[in-house]
């Protein structure tokens, strides 16, 4: 049980950091790209990066998608409370953006779990 809690905390910490890095409040560096290529391609790129980050996290750390799914919503709630308190945004769009980022992280983690490398599929030596 303790291992599951630790994994959920790690998953939540990752989700929080990934959200802050991919879409930092007050410093959204994607606006310059959006001005050049448009909003939809920019959001698609951010989503793709979030999927890749979720996959990389699951592959390198070895934490299952269920742990990210357990810790991610708590990270989302904490992050949204911090954004609301620090920024008092005019629109609730940040709820959707960070929720979508969390979903992309989960998709990446699930894809990494489902489609592992060949080394992951090989039987153990001696079996």
N, C-alpha and C positions, 0 to 999 in steps of 0.2 A: 504494500500500500504506500509506503514512504517513497518508493521509487516512482510511482505514478504521480504523486504530488510534486516531486522534484521535476519530473518531466513536464508536467502541466505548467509549473512556474517558469521553467526554461522556455517553453513554447510561448507563454504569455509575454515574457521579456523580449523574445525575438520578435513577436508580432508588434509590440510597442515600438521597438527600435526600428524595425523595417518600415512601419508607417511613418515615423518621424523622419527617416532618411529619404523615403520615396516621395513624400509630400510634406515637407517641413512647414509648420505654421509660420506665417508672416515672411517666409523666405522661399516661396515656391519658385524654384529656378527653372521650371518648365515653361514659364510664360514666354521667354525668348524663343524657344523652339515652337511654341504654339503660334506665336506671331508669324513665323516663317512658313510652317507647314499646315497649320490649322489645329483646331481643338481635338477633333476626332482622332487624327493620327497620333497626336501627342498623348492622349489618354490611352490609346491602344499600346503605345510604347511603354507607358508606365505600368499598365496591366501586365504586359509581357515580362517586364522586369520583376514585377511582384511574383508572377508564376515561377520565374527562374530562381528568385530568392527563396521561395518556399521549397522548391525542389532541392536547391543546394543545401539549405538548412537540414532537411530530412536526411539527405545523403551523407553529409559530412558529420553531423552530430549524432545521427542515428535515432532521433526521437520520432516516434510514430505520429501519423496524422491525427490520431485521436487525442494525443497530448496537446498538439497545437490547437485542435478544436476545443479542448477544455480550457486552455489558458488564453486563447485569442479573444474570446468575448469579454473576459475580465480586463484585458489590456485595452480593448476597444472602449469599454465603459470608463476606465480611468483616463484614457486619452481624450475622450469627448468631454469629460468633466473638466479637465485641464484647459482644453481649448475654449470651452464656454466661459470659464472663470477668467482666463487671461486675456481673451480677445473680444468677448461679446460680439460675435459675428452678426452681420445683418441678415444672413440667410442660413438656412439649415443644410446647405449643400455639403458641408463637411461631414455630416452624418452619413450621407450616401457615399462620398468619396472614400472615407476610411473604412466603411463597411465593405465596399467593393474591393479595396486593397486586401482586407482580411480574407475575403472569399478567394481572391487570386492566390494569396499565400497558401490557403488550404488546397486549392486545385493543384498547385505546384507540388506540394507535399504528397498529395494523393497520387499524382502521376509518377513521382519518384518512387513511391512505394510499389506501385503497380508494374512499372516498367523499369526494373533494376538493370544493372549491367550484367554481362555474361558471367562475370566472376561471382555475382550474387546468386546466380542460378545453378552453378556447378555444385554437385554433391560434395560433401566434406570428404577429406582424404580418409580412407579406411571404411567408408560406408557402402 
